[in-house]
Amino acid sequence: MRDTASDDVGAFTVTAPHRELLDQILDKWSLAVCNELCERPSRFNELRRAIPAVTQKSLTATLRRLERNGIVERTLLSSRPVAVEYRMTPLGKTLRPPVDVLLAWADTHLPEIDAARARFDAESDLA
């Protein structure tokens, strides 16, 4: 295994506020919602149909969390009956490039990760 201490990069510091924010915006449902809203604004039920595994309660909580963090905005539409539409904010749109980098990293290293998991699971079965 390569020694990471010799890498010439800045300190890797993850503070409590970092962890809290990343937990709130990079969880399973938040990523799915952002993925849908990056394409176009959507109403609640459109999001439910696009993400069938999410429960109404989880989707509501996710949208509220993303709205609180300034990633998603909620707009009341003047229609009958009154409807609500969700869309990415300008701040939310800035999440796309770093998430794309993480996805590219995962695509590149997934074979290595799968191999490491298989080794770990094989060794764990022997113990």
N, CA, C and O atoms as a GROMACS GRO file, in nm:
protein
  508
    1MET      N    1   0.085  -0.118   0.000
    1MET     CA    2   0.000   0.000   0.000
    1MET      C    3   0.088   0.123   0.000
    1MET      O    4   0.189   0.129   0.071
    2ARG      N    5   0.052   0.221  -0.078
    2ARG     CA    6   0.128   0.344  -0.090
    2ARG      C    7   0.113   0.429   0.035
    2ARG      O    8   0.004   0.438   0.092
    3ASP      N    9   0.223   0.491   0.077
    3ASP     CA   10   0.221   0.579   0.194
    3ASP      C   11   0.163   0.713   0.154
    3ASP      O   12   0.220   0.784   0.071
    4THR      N   13   0.051   0.749   0.213
    4THR     CA   14  -0.013   0.876   0.178
    4THR      C   15   0.052   0.994   0.248
    4THR      O   16   0.027   1.109   0.211
    5ALA      N   17   0.135   0.969   0.348
    5ALA     CA   18   0.199   1.078   0.421
    5ALA      C   19   0.297   1.154   0.332
    5ALA      O   20   0.324   1.271   0.359
    6SER      N   21   0.349   1.091   0.228
    6SER     CA   22   0.448   1.158   0.143
    6SER      C   23   0.384   1.239   0.031
    6SER      O   24   0.455   1.310  -0.041
    7ASP      N   25   0.253   1.231   0.014
    7ASP     CA   26   0.187   1.310  -0.089
    7ASP      C   27   0.201   1.459  -0.058
    7ASP      O   28   0.189   1.501   0.057
    8ASP      N   29   0.227   1.536  -0.162
    8ASP     CA   30   0.245   1.679  -0.145
    8ASP      C   31   0.112   1.751  -0.164
    8ASP      O   32   0.094   1.823  -0.262
    9VAL      N   33   0.021   1.731  -0.070
    9VAL     CA   34  -0.109   1.798  -0.074
    9VAL      C   35  -0.135   1.860   0.062
    9VAL      O   36  -0.068   1.827   0.161
   10GLY      N   37  -0.232   1.949   0.067
   10GLY     CA   38  -0.266   2.014   0.193
   10GLY      C   39  -0.323   1.915   0.293
   10GLY      O   40  -0.354   1.801   0.260
   11ALA      N   41  -0.335   1.961   0.415
   11ALA     CA   42  -0.389   1.877   0.522
   11ALA      C   43  -0.533   1.838   0.490
   11ALA      O   44  -0.610   1.917   0.435
   12PHE      N   45  -0.567   1.716   0.523
   12PHE     CA   46  -0.702   1.663   0.504
   12PHE      C   47  -0.776   1.682   0.634
   12PHE      O   48  -0.763   1.600   0.726
   13THR      N   49  -0.852   1.788   0.644
   13THR     CA   50  -0.923   1.821   0.767
   13THR      C   51  -1.073   1.825   0.740
   13THR      O   52  -1.121   1.904   0.659
   14VAL      N   53  -1.145   1.739   0.809
   14VAL     CA   54  -1.290   1.737   0.798
   14VAL      C   55  -1.345   1.771   0.935
   14VAL      O   56  -1.335   1.693   1.030
   15THR      N   57  -1.404   1.890   0.945
   15THR     CA   58  -1.457   1.936   1.073
   15THR      C   59  -1.602   1.890   1.089
   15THR      O   60  -1.663   1.839   0.995
   16ALA      N   61  -1.654   1.910   1.207
   16ALA     CA   62  -1.795   1.873   1.233
   16ALA      C   63  -1.891   1.945   1.138
   16ALA      O   64  -1.983   1.882   1.086
   17PRO      N   65  -1.873   2.077   1.113
   17PRO     CA   66  -1.964   2.142   1.017
   17PRO      C   67  -1.953   2.082   0.876
   17PRO      O   68  -2.053   2.070   0.806
   18HIS      N   69  -1.831   2.044   0.835
   18HIS     CA   70  -1.815   1.978   0.705
   18HIS      C   71  -1.894   1.847   0.702
   18HIS      O   72  -1.970   1.822   0.608
   19ARG      N   73  -1.874   1.765   0.804
   19ARG     CA   74  -1.942   1.634   0.810
   19ARG      C   75  -2.093   1.651   0.806
   19ARG      O   76  -2.163   1.580   0.734
   20GLU      N   77  -2.144   1.746   0.885
   20GLU     CA   78  -2.288   1.768   0.890
   20GLU      C   79  -2.341   1.808   0.752
   20GLU      O   80  -2.442   1.754   0.706
   21LEU      N   81  -2.274   1.902   0.687
   21LEU     CA   82  -2.319   1.947   0.555
   21LEU      C   83  -2.311   1.835   0.453
   21LEU      O   84  -2.406   1.813   0.377
   22LEU      N   85  -2.199   1.764   0.449
   22LEU     CA   86  -2.183   1.655   0.352
   22LEU      C   87  -2.284   1.544   0.377
   22LEU      O   88  -2.337   1.486   0.282
   23ASP      N   89  -2.312   1.514   0.503
   23ASP     CA   90  -2.415   1.415   0.535
   23ASP      C   91  -2.551   1.458   0.481
   23ASP      O   92  -2.630   1.375   0.437
   24GLN      N   93  -2.578   1.588   0.484
   24GLN     CA   94  -2.708   1.639   0.444
   24GLN      C   95  -2.724   1.652   0.293
   24GLN      O   96  -2.835   1.640   0.242
   25ILE      N   97  -2.616   1.677   0.221
   25ILE     CA   98  -2.631   1.702   0.077
   25ILE      C   99  -2.579   1.588  -0.010
   25ILE      O  100  -2.603   1.589  -0.131
   26LEU      N  101  -2.509   1.491   0.048
   26LEU     CA  102  -2.455   1.381  -0.032
   26LEU      C  103  -2.511   1.245   0.008
   26LEU      O  104  -2.452   1.142  -0.026
   27ASP      N  105  -2.622   1.243   0.078
   27ASP     CA  106  -2.681   1.114   0.112
   27ASP      C  107  -2.754   1.058  -0.010
   27ASP      O  108  -2.769   1.126  -0.112
   28LYS      N  109  -2.799   0.936   0.002
   28LYS     CA  110  -2.862   0.865  -0.110
   28LYS      C  111  -2.975   0.944  -0.175
   28LYS      O  112  -2.977   0.961  -0.297
   29TRP      N  113  -3.068   0.990  -0.096
   29TRP     CA  114  -3.185   1.057  -0.153
   29TRP      C  115  -3.152   1.196  -0.204
   29TRP      O  116  -3.207   1.238  -0.306
   30SER      N  117  -3.064   1.267  -0.137
   30SER     CA  118  -3.026   1.401  -0.183
   30SER      C  119  -2.961   1.394  -0.321
   30SER      O  120  -2.991   1.476  -0.408
   31LEU      N  121  -2.873   1.297  -0.341
   31LEU     CA  122  -2.809   1.283  -0.472
   31LEU      C  123  -2.911   1.248  -0.579
   31LEU      O  124  -2.904   1.300  -0.691
   32ALA      N  125  -3.006   1.163  -0.546
   32ALA     CA  126  -3.110   1.126  -0.642
   32ALA      C  127  -3.197   1.247  -0.678
   32ALA      O  128  -3.230   1.268  -0.794
   33VAL      N  129  -3.235   1.324  -0.577
   33VAL     CA  130  -3.317   1.444  -0.600
   33VAL      C  131  -3.239   1.545  -0.684
   33VAL      O  132  -3.292   1.599  -0.780
   34CYS      N  133  -3.114   1.570  -0.648
   34CYS     CA  134  -3.033   1.666  -0.725
   34CYS      C  135  -3.014   1.618  -0.868
   34CYS      O  136  -3.014   1.699  -0.961
   35ASN      N  137  -2.998   1.489  -0.886
   35ASN     CA  138  -2.984   1.434  -1.020
   35ASN      C  139  -3.107   1.465  -1.105
   35ASN      O  140  -3.095   1.504  -1.221
   36GLU      N  141  -3.225   1.450  -1.046
   36GLU     CA  142  -3.349   1.479  -1.118
   36GLU      C  143  -3.365   1.629  -1.142
   36GLU      O  144  -3.403   1.671  -1.251
   37LEU      N  145  -3.337   1.710  -1.040
   37LEU     CA  146  -3.359   1.854  -1.053
   37LEU      C  147  -3.254   1.922  -1.139
   37LEU      O  148  -3.276   2.034  -1.187
   38CYS      N  149  -3.139   1.858  -1.159
   38CYS     CA  150  -3.039   1.915  -1.250
   38CYS      C  151  -3.091   1.916  -1.393
   38CYS      O  152  -3.052   2.000  -1.474
   39GLU      N  153  -3.178   1.822  -1.424
   39GLU     CA  154  -3.233   1.814  -1.559
   39GLU      C  155  -3.341   1.918  -1.583
   39GLU      O  156  -3.346   1.982  -1.688
   40ARG      N  157  -3.428   1.937  -1.483
   40ARG     CA  158  -3.539   2.032  -1.497
   40ARG      C  159  -3.610   2.045  -1.364
   40ARG      O  160  -3.601   1.956  -1.280
   41PRO      N  161  -3.680   2.156  -1.342
   41PRO     CA  162  -3.762   2.170  -1.221
   41PRO      C  163  -3.870   2.062  -1.220
   41PRO      O  164  -3.915   2.017  -1.325
   42SER      N  165  -3.911   2.022  -1.100
   42SER     CA  166  -4.012   1.916  -1.088
   42SER      C  167  -4.103   1.943  -0.971
   42SER      O  168  -4.066   2.008  -0.873
   43ARG      N  169  -4.224   1.892  -0.984
   43ARG     CA  170  -4.317   1.891  -0.873
   43ARG      C  171  -4.289   1.769  -0.786
   43ARG      O  172  -4.220   1.676  -0.828
   44PHE      N  173  -4.345   1.771  -0.666
   44PHE     CA  174  -4.321   1.664  -0.569
   44PHE      C  175  -4.354   1.526  -0.628
   44PHE      O  176  -4.271   1.435  -0.622
   45ASN      N  177  -4.473   1.512  -0.683
   45ASN     CA  178  -4.513   1.380  -0.735
   45ASN      C  179  -4.431   1.336  -0.855
   45ASN      O  180  -4.413   1.216  -0.878
   46GLU      N  181  -4.380   1.431  -0.933
   46GLU     CA  182  -4.288   1.396  -1.042
   46GLU      C  183  -4.160   1.336  -0.985
   46GLU      O  184  -4.105   1.240  -1.039
   47LEU      N  185  -4.112   1.395  -0.876
   47LEU     CA  186  -3.992   1.342  -0.810
   47LEU      C  187  -4.020   1.203  -0.754
   47LEU      O  188  -3.936   1.113  -0.764
   48ARG      N  189  -4.136   1.185  -0.694
   48ARG     CA  190  -4.172   1.052  -0.640
   48ARG      C  191  -4.173   0.947  -0.750
   48ARG      O  192  -4.124   0.835  -0.730
   49ARG      N  193  -4.228   0.981  -0.865
   49ARG     CA  194  -4.230   0.885  -0.977
   49ARG      C  195  -4.091   0.860  -1.032
   49ARG      O  196  -4.059   0.748  -1.072
   50ALA      N  197  -4.007   0.963  -1.034
   50ALA     CA  198  -3.872   0.949  -1.088
   50ALA      C  199  -3.780   0.871  -0.994
   50ALA      O  200  -3.683   0.810  -1.038
   51ILE      N  201  -3.812   0.873  -0.864
   51ILE     CA  202  -3.732   0.802  -0.762
   51ILE      C  203  -3.827   0.710  -0.687
   51ILE      O  204  -3.864   0.738  -0.573
   52PRO      N  205  -3.868   0.600  -0.748
   52PRO     CA  206  -3.975   0.518  -0.690
   52PRO      C  207  -3.942   0.455  -0.554
   52PRO      O  208  -4.033   0.422  -0.479
   53ALA      N  209  -3.814   0.437  -0.522
   53ALA     CA  210  -3.779   0.373  -0.395
   53ALA      C  211  -3.794   0.466  -0.275
   53ALA      O  212  -3.799   0.420  -0.161
   54VAL      N  213  -3.799   0.597  -0.299
   54VAL     CA  214  -3.808   0.691  -0.187
   54VAL      C  215  -3.951   0.698  -0.134
   54VAL      O  216  -4.047   0.697  -0.211
   55THR      N  217  -3.963   0.704  -0.003
   55THR     CA  218  -4.095   0.720   0.057
   55THR      C  219  -4.133   0.868   0.057
   55THR      O  220  -4.047   0.955   0.043
   56GLN      N  221  -4.261   0.894   0.073
   56GLN     CA  222  -4.307   1.032   0.078
   56GLN      C  223  -4.240   1.107   0.192
   56GLN      O  224  -4.198   1.222   0.176
   57LYS      N  225  -4.229   1.042   0.307
   57LYS     CA  226  -4.167   1.103   0.425
   57LYS      C  227  -4.020   1.137   0.399
   57LYS      O  228  -3.975   1.246   0.432
   58SER      N  229  -3.946   1.041   0.340
   58SER     CA  230  -3.804   1.065   0.312
   58SER      C  231  -3.785   1.174   0.208
   58SER      O  232  -3.694   1.256   0.220
   59LEU      N  233  -3.869   1.175   0.106
   59LEU     CA  234  -3.858   1.278   0.003
   59LEU      C  235  -3.887   1.416   0.061
   59LEU      O  236  -3.818   1.512   0.030
   60THR      N  237  -3.989   1.425   0.144
   60THR     CA  238  -4.022   1.552   0.208
   60THR      C  239  -3.905   1.601   0.293
   60THR      O  240  -3.866   1.717   0.285
   61ALA      N  241  -3.850   1.512   0.375
   61ALA     CA  242  -3.738   1.549   0.461
   61ALA      C  243  -3.616   1.590   0.379
   61ALA      O  244  -3.546   1.685   0.413
   62THR      N  245  -3.590   1.517   0.270
   62THR     CA  246  -3.476   1.548   0.184
   62THR      C  247  -3.492   1.685   0.119
   62THR      O  248  -3.398   1.765   0.118
   63LEU      N  249  -3.609   1.712   0.066
   63LEU     CA  250  -3.632   1.842   0.002
   63LEU      C  251  -3.620   1.956   0.103
   63LEU      O  252  -3.565   2.062   0.070
   64ARG      N  253  -3.670   1.936   0.222
   64ARG     CA  254  -3.659   2.040   0.326
   64ARG      C  255  -3.513   2.064   0.364
   64ARG      O  256  -3.471   2.179   0.380
   65ARG      N  257  -3.436   1.957   0.377
   65ARG     CA  258  -3.293   1.968   0.410
   65ARG      C  259  -3.218   2.042   0.299
   65ARG      O  260  -3.136   2.131   0.326
   66LEU      N  261  -3.246   2.005   0.174
   66LEU     CA  262  -3.179   2.070   0.062
   66LEU      C  263  -3.220   2.216   0.051
   66LEU      O  264  -3.138   2.302   0.017
   67GLU      N  265  -3.345   2.245   0.079
   67GLU     CA  266  -3.393   2.383   0.077
   67GLU      C  267  -3.327   2.464   0.188
   67GLU      O  268  -3.284   2.578   0.166
   68ARG      N  269  -3.318   2.406   0.306
   68ARG     CA  270  -3.255   2.474   0.420
   68ARG      C  271  -3.110   2.508   0.390
   68ARG      O  272  -3.061   2.613   0.433
   69ASN      N  273  -3.041   2.421   0.318
   69ASN     CA  274  -2.899   2.442   0.286
   69ASN      C  275  -2.880   2.528   0.160
   69ASN      O  276  -2.767   2.550   0.119
   70GLY      N  277  -2.988   2.575   0.100
   70GLY     CA  278  -2.977   2.663  -0.015
   70GLY      C  279  -2.946   2.593  -0.146
   70GLY      O  280  -2.904   2.657  -0.242
   71ILE      N  281  -2.966   2.461  -0.150
   71ILE     CA  282  -2.935   2.381  -0.269
   71ILE      C  283  -3.056   2.375  -0.363
   71ILE      O  284  -3.041   2.374  -0.485
   72VAL      N  285  -3.174   2.370  -0.304
   72VAL     CA  286  -3.299   2.359  -0.379
   72VAL      C  287  -3.390   2.473  -0.335
   72VAL      O  288  -3.390   2.513  -0.219
   73GLU      N  289  -3.467   2.524  -0.430
   73GLU     CA  290  -3.568   2.624  -0.392
   73GLU      C  291  -3.706   2.571  -0.424
   73GLU      O  292  -3.726   2.496  -0.520
   74ARG      N  293  -3.799   2.611  -0.342
   74ARG     CA  294  -3.940   2.569  -0.353
   74ARG      C  295  -4.019   2.690  -0.398
   74ARG      O  296  -4.011   2.797  -0.338
   75THR      N  297  -4.096   2.673  -0.505
   75THR     CA  298  -4.174   2.783  -0.561
   75THR      C  299  -4.321   2.744  -0.566
   75THR      O  300  -4.356   2.638  -0.618
   76LEU      N  301  -4.407   2.831  -0.513
   76LEU     CA  302  -4.551   2.810  -0.523
   76LEU      C  303  -4.595   2.856  -0.662
   76LEU      O  304  -4.568   2.969  -0.703
   77LEU      N  305  -4.664   2.768  -0.732
   77LEU     CA  306  -4.715   2.801  -0.864
   77LEU      C  307  -4.858   2.849  -0.850
   77LEU      O  308  -4.937   2.791  -0.776
   78SER      N  309  -4.891   2.954  -0.922
   78SER     CA  310  -5.028   3.007  -0.913
   78SER      C  311  -5.116   2.931  -1.013
   78SER      O  312  -5.146   2.979  -1.122
   79SER      N  313  -5.156   2.815  -0.970
   79SER     CA  314  -5.244   2.731  -1.052
   79SER      C  315  -5.358   2.682  -0.964
   79SER      O  316  -5.355   2.702  -0.842
   80ARG      N  317  -5.454   2.621  -1.022
   80ARG     CA  318  -5.564   2.561  -0.947
   80ARG      C  319  -5.561   2.412  -0.965
   80ARG      O  320  -5.573   2.367  -1.079
   81PRO      N  321  -5.545   2.332  -0.864
   81PRO     CA  322  -5.509   2.373  -0.728
   81PRO      C  323  -5.365   2.424  -0.724
   81PRO      O  324  -5.286   2.402  -0.816
   82VAL      N  325  -5.334   2.493  -0.615
   82VAL     CA  326  -5.199   2.548  -0.598
   82VAL      C  327  -5.099   2.432  -0.600
   82VAL      O  328  -5.121   2.328  -0.537
   83ALA      N  329  -4.990   2.451  -0.672
   83ALA     CA  330  -4.888   2.347  -0.681
   83ALA      C  331  -4.754   2.404  -0.637
   83ALA      O  332  -4.734   2.525  -0.631
   84VAL      N  333  -4.662   2.314  -0.606
   84VAL     CA  334  -4.527   2.351  -0.564
   84VAL      C  335  -4.429   2.288  -0.662
   84VAL      O  336  -4.444   2.173  -0.702
   85GLU      N  337  -4.328   2.367  -0.699
   85GLU     CA  338  -4.225   2.317  -0.789
   85GLU      C  339  -4.090   2.335  -0.720
   85GLU      O  340  -4.067   2.434  -0.650
   86TYR      N  341  -4.002   2.239  -0.740
   86TYR     CA  342  -3.868   2.243  -0.684
   86TYR      C  343  -3.769   2.258  -0.797
   86TYR      O  344  -3.786   2.200  -0.904
   87ARG      N  345  -3.663   2.336  -0.772
   87ARG     CA  346  -3.558   2.353  -0.872
   87ARG      C  347  -3.424   2.375  -0.800
   87ARG      O  348  -3.420   2.414  -0.684
   88MET      N  349  -3.317   2.349  -0.871
   88MET     CA  350  -3.184   2.374  -0.816
   88MET      C  351  -3.162   2.524  -0.810
   88MET      O  352  -3.204   2.598  -0.900
   89THR      N  353  -3.096   2.570  -0.706
   89THR     CA  354  -3.056   2.710  -0.696
   89THR      C  355  -2.922   2.727  -0.768
   89THR      O  356  -2.858   2.627  -0.803
   90PRO      N  357  -2.880   2.850  -0.791
   90PRO     CA  358  -2.745   2.869  -0.847
   90PRO      C  359  -2.638   2.802  -0.760
   90PRO      O  360  -2.543   2.744  -0.812
   91LEU      N  361  -2.653   2.811  -0.628
   91LEU     CA  362  -2.559   2.743  -0.538
   91LEU      C  363  -2.565   2.592  -0.559
   91LEU      O  364  -2.461   2.525  -0.565
   92GLY      N  365  -2.685   2.538  -0.569
   92GLY     CA  366  -2.701   2.394  -0.590
   92GLY      C  367  -2.635   2.347  -0.718
   92GLY      O  368  -2.578   2.238  -0.723
   93LYS      N  369  -2.643   2.429  -0.822
   93LYS     CA  370  -2.581   2.392  -0.950
   93LYS      C  371  -2.430   2.382  -0.940
   93LYS      O  372  -2.367   2.313  -1.020
   94THR      N  373  -2.370   2.450  -0.841
   94THR     CA  374  -2.224   2.441  -0.825
   94THR      C  375  -2.181   2.306  -0.768
   94THR      O  376  -2.062   2.274  -0.768
   95LEU      N  377  -2.276   2.226  -0.720
   95LEU     CA  378  -2.243   2.092  -0.671
   95LEU      C  379  -2.209   1.995  -0.783
   95LEU      O  380  -2.137   1.897  -0.761
   96ARG      N  381  -2.259   2.020  -0.902
   96ARG     CA  382  -2.242   1.926  -1.014
   96ARG      C  383  -2.096   1.891  -1.043
   96ARG      O  384  -2.063   1.773  -1.049
   97PRO      N  385  -2.006   1.990  -1.060
   97PRO     CA  386  -1.867   1.954  -1.092
   97PRO      C  387  -1.798   1.866  -0.987
   97PRO      O  388  -1.736   1.766  -1.024
   98PRO      N  389  -1.807   1.898  -0.855
   98PRO     CA  390  -1.740   1.810  -0.760
   98PRO      C  391  -1.803   1.670  -0.753
   98PRO      O  392  -1.732   1.572  -0.733
   99VAL      N  393  -1.933   1.661  -0.768
   99VAL     CA  394  -1.998   1.529  -0.768
   99VAL      C  395  -1.954   1.451  -0.892
   99VAL      O  396  -1.930   1.331  -0.884
  100ASP      N  397  -1.944   1.519  -1.007
  100ASP     CA  398  -1.896   1.453  -1.129
  100ASP      C  399  -1.755   1.399  -1.110
  100ASP      O  400  -1.723   1.291  -1.159
  101VAL      N  401  -1.669   1.473  -1.039
  101VAL     CA  402  -1.532   1.427  -1.011
  101VAL      C  403  -1.535   1.301  -0.925
  101VAL      O  404  -1.462   1.206  -0.951
  102LEU      N  405  -1.620   1.300  -0.822
  102LEU     CA  406  -1.632   1.181  -0.736
  102LEU      C  407  -1.683   1.060  -0.815
  102LEU      O  408  -1.636   0.948  -0.796
  103LEU      N  409  -1.780   1.084  -0.904
  103LEU     CA  410  -1.833   0.974  -0.986
  103LEU      C  411  -1.727   0.922  -1.082
  103LEU      O  412  -1.718   0.801  -1.104
  104ALA      N  413  -1.648   1.012  -1.139
  104ALA     CA  414  -1.540   0.969  -1.229
  104ALA      C  415  -1.436   0.888  -1.152
  104ALA      O  416  -1.385   0.788  -1.203
  105TRP      N  417  -1.405   0.931  -1.030
  105TRP     CA  418  -1.310   0.856  -0.946
  105TRP      C  419  -1.365   0.716  -0.920
  105TRP      O  420  -1.293   0.617  -0.930
  106ALA      N  421  -1.494   0.708  -0.886
  106ALA     CA  422  -1.556   0.578  -0.858
  106ALA      C  423  -1.552   0.490  -0.983
  106ALA      O  424  -1.521   0.371  -0.973
  107ASP      N  425  -1.584   0.546  -1.098
  107ASP     CA  426  -1.579   0.468  -1.223
  107ASP      C  427  -1.439   0.414  -1.248
  107ASP      O  428  -1.423   0.299  -1.288
  108THR      N  429  -1.339   0.496  -1.226
  108THR     CA  430  -1.200   0.457  -1.249
  108THR      C  431  -1.156   0.347  -1.152
  108THR      O  432  -1.088   0.253  -1.193
  109HIS      N  433  -1.195   0.358  -1.028
  109HIS     CA  434  -1.142   0.270  -0.923
  109HIS      C  435  -1.235   0.158  -0.879
  109HIS      O  436  -1.199   0.080  -0.792
  110LEU      N  437  -1.353   0.149  -0.937
  110LEU     CA  438  -1.447   0.045  -0.897
  110LEU      C  439  -1.390  -0.096  -0.910
  110LEU      O  440  -1.413  -0.178  -0.821
  111PRO      N  441  -1.316  -0.129  -1.017
  111PRO     CA  442  -1.258  -0.264  -1.022
  111PRO      C  443  -1.164  -0.293  -0.904
  111PRO      O  444  -1.166  -0.402  -0.847
  112GLU      N  445  -1.082  -0.194  -0.866
  112GLU     CA  446  -0.993  -0.211  -0.752
  112GLU      C  447  -1.073  -0.227  -0.622
  112GLU      O  448  -1.038  -0.308  -0.536
  113ILE      N  449  -1.178  -0.150  -0.609
  113ILE     CA  450  -1.261  -0.156  -0.488
  113ILE      C  451  -1.333  -0.290  -0.481
  113ILE      O  452  -1.340  -0.351  -0.374
  114ASP      N  453  -1.386  -0.336  -0.594
  114ASP     CA  454  -1.451  -0.467  -0.597
  114ASP      C  455  -1.354  -0.578  -0.558
  114ASP      O  456  -1.389  -0.669  -0.484
  115ALA      N  457  -1.230  -0.569  -0.607
  115ALA     CA  458  -1.128  -0.669  -0.574
  115ALA      C  459  -1.094  -0.664  -0.424
  115ALA      O  460  -1.080  -0.768  -0.360
  116ALA      N  461  -1.082  -0.544  -0.370
  116ALA     CA  462  -1.053  -0.528  -0.227
  116ALA      C  463  -1.168  -0.584  -0.143
  116ALA      O  464  -1.144  -0.648  -0.040
  117ARG      N  465  -1.290  -0.560  -0.184
  117ARG     CA  466  -1.406  -0.614  -0.112
  117ARG      C  467  -1.406  -0.766  -0.115
  117ARG      O  468  -1.433  -0.831  -0.014
  118ALA      N  469  -1.375  -0.822  -0.231
  118ALA     CA  470  -1.372  -0.969  -0.243
  118ALA      C  471  -1.264  -1.028  -0.153
  118ALA      O  472  -1.287  -1.128  -0.086
  119ARG      N  473  -1.144  -0.965  -0.152
  119ARG     CA  474  -1.038  -1.012  -0.062
  119ARG      C  475  -1.079  -1.004   0.084
  119ARG      O  476  -1.061  -1.098   0.160
  120PHE      N  477  -1.136  -0.890   0.121
  120PHE     CA  478  -1.180  -0.870   0.259
  120PHE      C  479  -1.284  -0.975   0.298
  120PHE      O  480  -1.273  -1.037   0.404
  121ASP      N  481  -1.385  -0.994   0.212
  121ASP     CA  482  -1.491  -1.089   0.242
  121ASP      C  483  -1.436  -1.231   0.252
  121ASP      O  484  -1.480  -1.307   0.338
  122ALA      N  485  -1.341  -1.268   0.166
  122ALA     CA  486  -1.281  -1.400   0.170
  122ALA      C  487  -1.203  -1.420   0.299
  122ALA      O  488  -1.211  -1.526   0.361
  123GLU      N  489  -1.127  -1.318   0.339
  123GLU     CA  490  -1.051  -1.327   0.464
  123GLU      C  491  -1.143  -1.328   0.585
  123GLU      O  492  -1.115  -1.397   0.684
  124SER      N  493  -1.252  -1.254   0.580
  124SER     CA  494  -1.347  -1.251   0.691
  124SER      C  495  -1.416  -1.387   0.706
  124SER      O  496  -1.445  -1.429   0.818
  125ASP      N  497  -1.441  -1.454   0.594
  125ASP     CA  498  -1.505  -1.587   0.601
  125ASP      C  499  -1.413  -1.690   0.664
  125ASP      O  500  -1.460  -1.786   0.724
  126LEU      N  501  -1.281  -1.669   0.651
  126LEU     CA  502  -1.184  -1.762   0.709
  126LEU      C  503  -1.167  -1.742   0.859
  126LEU      O  504  -1.129  -1.835   0.930
  127ALA      N  505  -1.195  -1.624   0.906
  127ALA     CA  506  -1.172  -1.592   1.047
  127ALA      C  507  -1.276  -1.651   1.138
  127ALA      O  508  -1.269  -1.632   1.260
   0.00000   0.00000   0.00000
